[in-house]
Each structure stands twice: as structure tokens, then as C-alpha cells.
Amino acid sequence: MANAFYGKGRESFATANVNWGTGTGGDAIWVILVDLADYTVSLTTHEFLSSVPAGARVALAGPLTGKSCALGVLDGDDATFTTATGDQSEALLVYKHTGSDATARLLMLIDSATGLPVTPNGGNIGVVWPGGGIATL
């Protein structure tokens, strides 16, 4: 698989139900380190975080700060998974945090970033977004 938007995530951007915002404004966007051995991705049917088994969620970083959007390129400050432990992880899942797994909108899955897969060892894991941004709409 390659980096991709969830279908309902893309739809949420198009219908203004997700506000990427800038700086600390807009919706709270969080990132999860995901073990794909425990999660079978469905970009067309998975809509909310509740579709991702708890056992597949290895570490959490958020909220994303320094968000920007220029010419459809979504970007933000680099993220850090602090003292991460758990299974080898092959992907990053970006989602709109609402406080409830049943309403937290899945936005994109990134599985071809530098440093993936990674096996957490109790230290910090930094995510350095590429120079071209996190994703392009």
C-alpha cells in the first residue's frame, strides 16, 4: 500500500467537516503509530478510529502543532511519540481527535515514510515530515 487518504477523510475535507487550520487553531489532529499486523486497512469502509483495534495502536502523538495548508499541501510541526513501547509498527495514522473513538475521523494512513517500520524500545520516536508536507489534497 502507499500513503493514502481514507475515503471518508477526504470527503470530510471536501465538505468542510475537517478544518486543518493553522498553528494551534482548527481541529485537533493527532497521529498514531500503528502495527499493521493487527489492523487490516480499509480506506473505503473505515471511517472512525473505532475501526482500528486497540491492540494495533502502538503509540500516540498529538495534538499536531504548527499546522499549515498552502496550495492544498497539508503540513505541521514534526511529531514525537514519547517513551514509545510495543509492537513493530509499519504505519502512521492521522486522524481528527474528538475525544471519542466512535467519532474520531480517520484522515490518512502513511506507510512509506522514512524510518518505517520501527520497533519501539522505550525511547522517543520522532516523525520528521518530508519537505513537501504531510500530504497533498
NORWOUR-V729301 format. One record per residue. N is the residue number from 0. OMEGA is omega in whole degrees, -180 to 180 (999 if undefined). BURIAL is # if it has 16 or more other ideal C-beta (glycine too) atoms within 10 Angstrom, else .. D_CENTER is the distance of its C-alpha to the mean C-alpha in Angstrom with 2 decimals. Layout:
n=N omega=OMEGA burial=BURIAL d_center=D_CENTER
n=N omega=OMEGA burial=BURIAL d_center=D_CENTER
This chain:
n=0 omega=176 burial=. d_center=15.37
n=1 omega=178 burial=. d_center=13.90
n=2 omega=-176 burial=# d_center=10.68
n=3 omega=173 burial=# d_center=10.68
n=4 omega=167 burial=# d_center=9.95
n=5 omega=-178 burial=# d_center=10.68
n=6 omega=-180 burial=. d_center=14.23
n=7 omega=175 burial=# d_center=14.15
n=8 omega=177 burial=# d_center=11.11
n=9 omega=178 burial=# d_center=13.29
n=10 omega=180 burial=. d_center=16.22
n=11 omega=174 burial=# d_center=14.87
n=12 omega=-176 burial=# d_center=14.63
n=13 omega=-179 burial=. d_center=18.07
n=14 omega=177 burial=. d_center=19.64
n=15 omega=175 burial=. d_center=18.45
n=16 omega=171 burial=. d_center=16.79
n=17 omega=178 burial=# d_center=13.68
n=18 omega=-180 burial=. d_center=14.87
n=19 omega=177 burial=# d_center=12.62
n=20 omega=176 burial=# d_center=15.69
n=21 omega=-180 burial=. d_center=16.71
n=22 omega=180 burial=. d_center=17.13
n=23 omega=180 burial=. d_center=16.63
n=24 omega=180 burial=. d_center=17.47
n=25 omega=180 burial=# d_center=15.72
n=26 omega=175 burial=# d_center=13.25
n=27 omega=179 burial=# d_center=11.37
n=28 omega=-178 burial=# d_center=7.70
n=29 omega=-179 burial=# d_center=6.04
n=30 omega=178 burial=# d_center=3.81
n=31 omega=171 burial=# d_center=5.61
n=32 omega=-170 burial=# d_center=7.87
n=33 omega=174 burial=# d_center=9.25
n=34 omega=-177 burial=# d_center=12.90
n=35 omega=174 burial=# d_center=13.62
n=36 omega=-179 burial=. d_center=17.21
n=37 omega=-178 burial=. d_center=16.48
n=38 omega=175 burial=# d_center=14.25
n=39 omega=-175 burial=. d_center=15.61
n=40 omega=170 burial=# d_center=13.16
n=41 omega=-178 burial=. d_center=14.72
n=42 omega=-177 burial=# d_center=13.21
n=43 omega=-176 burial=. d_center=16.36
n=44 omega=180 burial=. d_center=16.89
n=45 omega=-173 burial=# d_center=13.78
n=46 omega=-174 burial=# d_center=13.15
n=47 omega=-179 burial=# d_center=12.09
n=48 omega=178 burial=# d_center=10.49
n=49 omega=176 burial=. d_center=14.14
n=50 omega=-178 burial=# d_center=13.96
n=51 omega=-178 burial=# d_center=12.09
n=52 omega=-180 burial=. d_center=14.95
n=53 omega=-180 burial=. d_center=14.96
n=54 omega=179 burial=. d_center=16.33
n=55 omega=-178 burial=# d_center=13.35
n=56 omega=-172 burial=# d_center=11.14
n=57 omega=-178 burial=# d_center=12.40
n=58 omega=-174 burial=# d_center=11.16
n=59 omega=174 burial=. d_center=9.36
n=60 omega=179 burial=# d_center=8.95
n=61 omega=-4 burial=. d_center=9.46
n=62 omega=178 burial=. d_center=10.48
n=63 omega=-180 burial=# d_center=9.52
n=64 omega=177 burial=. d_center=13.07
n=65 omega=-178 burial=. d_center=15.07
n=66 omega=176 burial=# d_center=13.20
n=67 omega=176 burial=. d_center=15.37
n=68 omega=178 burial=# d_center=16.03
n=69 omega=-179 burial=. d_center=19.07
n=70 omega=178 burial=. d_center=20.36
n=71 omega=179 burial=. d_center=17.16
n=72 omega=178 burial=. d_center=15.15
n=73 omega=-179 burial=# d_center=12.03
n=74 omega=178 burial=# d_center=11.89
n=75 omega=177 burial=# d_center=11.60
n=76 omega=175 burial=. d_center=13.03
n=77 omega=-177 burial=. d_center=12.09
n=78 omega=178 burial=# d_center=10.30
n=79 omega=171 burial=. d_center=12.25
n=80 omega=-173 burial=# d_center=12.08
n=81 omega=180 burial=. d_center=15.64
n=82 omega=-176 burial=. d_center=18.21
n=83 omega=174 burial=# d_center=15.88
n=84 omega=176 burial=. d_center=17.88
n=85 omega=-176 burial=# d_center=17.60
n=86 omega=172 burial=# d_center=17.38
n=87 omega=-177 burial=. d_center=16.57
n=88 omega=-175 burial=# d_center=12.94
n=89 omega=-175 burial=# d_center=12.33
n=90 omega=172 burial=# d_center=8.67
n=91 omega=178 burial=# d_center=5.13
n=92 omega=180 burial=# d_center=3.06
n=93 omega=-177 burial=# d_center=1.49
n=94 omega=175 burial=# d_center=5.07
n=95 omega=-178 burial=# d_center=8.51
n=96 omega=179 burial=# d_center=10.12
n=97 omega=-175 burial=. d_center=13.74
n=98 omega=179 burial=. d_center=15.19
n=99 omega=179 burial=. d_center=15.73
n=100 omega=-177 burial=. d_center=13.83
n=101 omega=-180 burial=. d_center=16.17
n=102 omega=-180 burial=. d_center=15.04
n=103 omega=-172 burial=# d_center=11.34
n=104 omega=173 burial=# d_center=10.27
n=105 omega=-178 burial=# d_center=7.71
n=106 omega=-178 burial=# d_center=6.91
n=107 omega=176 burial=# d_center=5.87
n=108 omega=-179 burial=# d_center=6.12
n=109 omega=-178 burial=# d_center=7.16
n=110 omega=179 burial=# d_center=10.22
n=111 omega=178 burial=. d_center=12.74
n=112 omega=175 burial=. d_center=11.83
n=113 omega=178 burial=. d_center=14.80
n=114 omega=177 burial=. d_center=15.22
n=115 omega=-2 burial=# d_center=13.71
n=116 omega=179 burial=. d_center=14.93
n=117 omega=176 burial=# d_center=15.42
n=118 omega=-180 burial=. d_center=17.55
n=119 omega=-178 burial=# d_center=17.11
n=120 omega=-180 burial=. d_center=20.63
n=121 omega=177 burial=. d_center=20.55
n=122 omega=177 burial=. d_center=19.90
n=123 omega=175 burial=. d_center=17.11
n=124 omega=180 burial=# d_center=14.45
n=125 omega=175 burial=. d_center=13.60
n=126 omega=178 burial=# d_center=10.91
n=127 omega=180 burial=. d_center=12.99
n=128 omega=-179 burial=# d_center=11.54
n=129 omega=-179 burial=. d_center=14.29
n=130 omega=180 burial=. d_center=17.15
n=131 omega=180 burial=. d_center=16.36
n=132 omega=-178 burial=# d_center=13.14
n=133 omega=-179 burial=# d_center=9.46
n=134 omega=177 burial=# d_center=10.58
n=135 omega=179 burial=. d_center=13.81
n=136 omega=999 burial=. d_center=14.65
